[in-house]
Structure formats: structure tokens, C-alpha cells
Amino acid sequence: MPKDMLTKIGSWAFLIGILIALIIGFYEASTIENGENFFATDTGGAVAWVLAIIGVIIGLLAVLGKGTITAKEIPGFLMAGIALVVMGGVFAGSSSFAFIDPWIGSILAGVSMSLSIFVAPAVGILAIKAIWDIGKD
């Protein structure tokens, strides 16, 4: 495939992944309000796999230098991605955020959880690349 085609695939994968993660995050917020967890269902598990696979595609394209994340942007992406994954873990692992107006706490938990599922594979792949680049010198 030509580089332009892979770049377009990377751009579209990133955009589609973000949109799916946001939509599912808001849906997850509504299920949290009802005392349920969408990602614990079969459908939610399938959606999580789709988000993770899109994240892997984005990470692999970035490692190959053909994705939307350039070599100059990798450190910033890693930092933001780690912050997002930590935030997702904090909100998903604690119900103590219910004191933040019920909807706001649920929205923060749902959106951060779904974005974390999407971004974590790309962060992992790019972190391995960064470690490799540092170690090979």
C-alpha cells in the first residue's frame, strides 16, 4: 500500500476510534447511572475489543511512521495517553466520584474508561518503541 493510503487509514482509524469511544462513553455513563456496567456485557466486551483493535492499528501505523502520530508527537502522545489511562482507572475503580453531581461523575467515568480502552494499546506499542529507540543507542 502506498504511504498516502496508510496515512489515510491511520487518520480515519483515529477519528472513528475517538467517535466510537465518546459515544460509548456517554452510553456507559447512562448505564452507570442505572447501577450497571456496559463493558461487563457481551456487547460491551465486543465494543471494547473493537476499540482496542483500532488502538493497535493506530499504534502500529505510528511505529511504521505512516500514521497520524509523528515521531515528534510521540512523547506528547505518550504523556497524554498515560494520563488518560490513569484517569480511566481512577474513575472506573472507584464509586466515590458519585458525590460529583451524579451525571458528571458518571460521564467522567464512562468517557475516560472508553477512551482508555481505545488509547491504551497505542500507548503500549509506542512506549515499547520509545524504550527500544533509547536502548539501541
VEXDREN-2710 file (C-alpha; in Angstrom, 1 decimal):
% VEXDREN-2710
k/r/px/py/pz
1/MET/0.0/0.0/0.0
2/PRO/1.3/3.5/-0.7
3/LYS/2.2/5.7/2.2
4/ASP/-0.7/8.1/1.5
5/MET/-3.2/5.2/1.8
6/LEU/-1.7/4.1/5.1
7/THR/-1.8/7.7/6.4
8/LYS/-5.4/8.0/5.4
9/ILE/-6.2/4.7/7.1
10/GLY/-4.5/5.9/10.3
11/SER/-6.3/9.2/10.2
12/TRP/-9.7/7.6/9.7
13/ALA/-9.0/4.9/12.3
14/PHE/-8.1/7.6/14.8
15/LEU/-11.2/9.7/14.1
16/ILE/-13.5/6.6/14.1
17/GLY/-11.9/5.3/17.3
18/ILE/-12.4/8.7/19.1
19/LEU/-16.0/8.9/17.9
20/ILE/-16.9/5.4/19.0
21/ALA/-15.1/5.9/22.3
22/LEU/-17.0/9.1/23.0
23/ILE/-20.4/7.7/22.0
24/ILE/-19.9/4.5/24.0
25/GLY/-18.5/6.6/26.9
26/PHE/-21.7/8.6/27.1
27/TYR/-23.8/5.4/26.9
28/GLU/-21.6/3.8/29.6
29/ALA/-22.4/6.9/31.7
30/SER/-26.1/6.2/31.4
31/THR/-25.6/2.6/32.4
32/ILE/-23.5/3.6/35.4
33/GLU/-26.4/5.8/36.5
34/ASN/-28.6/2.7/36.4
35/GLY/-26.1/0.8/38.5
36/GLU/-24.9/-1.4/35.6
37/ASN/-21.7/-1.6/33.6
38/PHE/-22.0/-1.7/29.8
39/PHE/-18.5/-3.1/29.4
40/ALA/-19.4/-6.1/31.5
41/THR/-22.0/-7.3/29.0
42/ASP/-21.2/-9.3/25.9
43/THR/-22.0/-6.4/23.6
44/GLY/-19.8/-4.1/25.7
45/GLY/-17.0/-6.6/25.6
46/ALA/-17.2/-6.7/21.8
47/VAL/-17.1/-2.9/21.6
48/ALA/-14.1/-2.9/23.9
49/TRP/-12.3/-5.3/21.6
50/VAL/-13.1/-3.1/18.6
51/LEU/-11.7/0.0/20.3
52/ALA/-8.6/-1.9/21.4
53/ILE/-8.0/-3.3/17.8
54/ILE/-8.4/0.2/16.4
55/GLY/-5.9/1.4/19.0
56/VAL/-3.4/-1.3/18.0
57/ILE/-3.8/-0.3/14.3
58/ILE/-3.0/3.3/15.2
59/GLY/0.0/2.3/17.3
60/LEU/1.4/0.0/14.6
61/LEU/1.0/2.7/11.9
62/ALA/2.7/5.2/14.2
63/VAL/5.6/2.9/14.8
64/LEU/5.9/2.4/11.0
65/GLY/6.0/6.2/10.6
66/LYS/2.8/6.2/8.5
67/GLY/0.2/7.0/11.0
68/THR/-1.2/10.3/12.3
69/ILE/1.2/10.4/15.2
70/THR/4.6/11.6/14.0
71/ALA/7.9/10.9/15.7
72/LYS/7.9/14.4/17.1
73/GLU/4.5/13.9/18.6
74/ILE/5.2/10.5/20.2
75/PRO/6.4/11.9/23.6
76/GLY/3.4/14.2/24.0
77/PHE/1.0/11.4/22.9
78/LEU/2.6/9.0/25.5
79/MET/2.3/11.6/28.2
80/ALA/-1.3/12.4/27.4
81/GLY/-2.2/8.7/26.9
82/ILE/-0.7/7.7/30.2
83/ALA/-2.7/10.5/31.9
84/LEU/-5.9/9.3/30.2
85/VAL/-5.3/5.6/31.1
86/VAL/-4.6/6.6/34.7
87/MET/-7.7/8.8/34.8
88/GLY/-9.8/5.9/33.3
89/GLY/-8.5/3.6/36.0
90/VAL/-9.2/6.0/38.8
91/PHE/-12.8/6.7/37.7
92/ALA/-13.6/3.1/36.8
93/GLY/-12.2/1.7/40.0
94/SER/-14.0/4.0/42.4
95/SER/-17.6/4.8/43.1
96/SER/-16.5/7.7/45.3
97/PHE/-17.0/10.1/42.5
98/ALA/-20.8/9.9/42.8
99/PHE/-20.6/13.0/45.0
100/ILE/-19.7/15.0/41.9
101/ASP/-23.3/15.6/40.7
102/PRO/-24.3/12.1/39.7
103/TRP/-24.3/12.7/35.9
104/ILE/-20.9/14.5/35.8
105/GLY/-19.2/11.7/37.8
106/SER/-20.8/9.1/35.5
107/ILE/-19.8/11.0/32.4
108/LEU/-16.2/11.3/33.6
109/ALA/-16.1/7.6/34.4
110/GLY/-17.7/6.4/31.2
111/VAL/-15.9/8.6/28.7
112/SER/-12.5/8.2/30.4
113/MET/-13.0/4.4/30.6
114/SER/-13.9/4.1/26.9
115/LEU/-11.1/6.4/25.8
116/SER/-8.6/4.5/27.9
117/ILE/-9.6/1.2/26.2
118/PHE/-9.0/2.9/22.9
119/VAL/-5.7/4.7/23.7
120/ALA/-4.0/2.1/25.9
121/PRO/-2.9/-0.3/23.0
122/ALA/-1.4/2.6/21.1
123/VAL/0.4/3.9/24.2
124/GLY/1.8/0.5/24.9
125/ILE/3.1/0.0/21.4
126/LEU/4.6/3.4/21.3
127/ALA/6.1/3.0/24.7
128/ILE/7.8/-0.2/23.6
129/LYS/9.2/1.7/20.5
130/ALA/10.4/4.5/22.7
131/ILE/12.2/2.1/25.0
132/TRP/13.7/0.3/22.0
133/ASP/15.0/3.6/20.5
134/ILE/16.5/4.6/23.8
135/GLY/18.1/1.2/24.4
136/LYS/19.6/0.7/20.9
137/ASP/21.9/3.8/21.1
END
